[in-house]
């Protein structure tokens, strides 16, 4: 199965949990070009991995980082952040 198959092609932003353990989970994210995953926080450290496409990750501390295919980023807990789609993108969020 391809990661893109977890999502509806028409939704600008889509999240679907694809794997869960007793200690964490993996969520497949789709962010289409010019769409924004709105501002939010995570209570636990997380890892964001770009599988395809390109996004811009930003947080309230001034971090502004582009992620393209194969790039990853550690997300700090309790820090507001958001993600903008530069190109149609598929990502994995690991918590």
Beta strands, then each sheet from edge to edge (+ up, - down):
strand 1: 13-20
strand 2: 25-31
strand 3: 36-40
strand 4: 46-52
strand 5: 54-59
strand 6: 64-68
strand 7: 72-75
strand 8: 81-85
strand 9: 89-94
sheet 1: 1+ 2- 9+ 4- 7+
sheet 2: 3+ 8- 5+ 6-
end
